[in-house]
C-alpha cells in the first residue's frame, strides 16, 4: 500500500525533480523501471529483493485498480448502462 506516514512522504517530494511531464506509457514505464532499479542497486540483487519489487508492483496494480479503475468503471455503468446481466 502506498500509505506511508505524511511526515515520511516529504523525503520523496522531489523524487522526479525537473524531469518534465510524464505523458506517455513509455515515460511512465521508464520512471518506474528506474525506481525499481535504484531499489535493487541499494538493497542488492537477490531473489528476496527481486521478489519484493515484483510484490510491490503487484500490490500497486491491485490498489490502483481498487481506488481508480473500479470507481471509474462504476461511473461508466451509471452513465452508459449495464452490460452484464448474469
N, C-alpha and C positions, 0 to 999 in steps of 0.2 A: 504494500500500500504506500502511496506517496505522502502519507500523512505524518510528517515529522513535526516536531515542535516548532512553533513560529520563530523562536529565537535561533534555532538551528538553520532555518531557511536563509537567513541573511548571508551566510558564507557562500551560498550558491547564486546569489543575486546577479553577480557579474560573470557568471559561467560562460556565457556566449559572447560577452564583450561587445565589440563593434563589428560583429560578423555580418551584419546586414540581415535582410529578411530571409526567413526560411519559407520559401514559396513553392517548392516543388517536392514531389515524393523523393527524388534523388537527394535534395538538400537535407530533408528530414532523415533519410537513411544514413547519409554521411555523418551528420551530427551525432546521432545515436550510436553509430559504429565507433566514432572517435571516443565517446564517453565510455563505452564498454571496453575499448582497447586500453584506455587510460586506467580503468579499474584493474584490468589484468596486469598491466605494467606495474602498478603499485602493489598489488597483492601477490603476484606471481602466477604463472600459467601452470595450473594443475587441474586435475579433474574436479575437485571441490569448487574452486573458484570459477571455472568454466560453467559448472552446473549452477552456481549462484547467479551468474549472468543470465543464463537461459531461464532460470526460475523467475528472476525479476522481470524479464521481458514477457513471460507468460502471464504473470500476475498483473503487470502493467496493461497487457492486452485485455485481460478479463475485466479489470477495473474501468478501463476506457469504454468497453462495451456496456458495462453496467451503468456508468454515470453519464455517458454521452450518447452512445448509439441507441440503447433501448428507449430512453425518453424521446429521442428524435423519431424513432420508428412508431412509438405510441402516438405521437402528434400527427404523423402522416396517416395513420389508420383513422384518426378522428377526421382529418381533412378529406381523405380520399375514399374511405370505406374499407371494410374488412375484406380480406382475400380468403382466409382460412375459415371454413365452416365446419371443421371436423373436431 
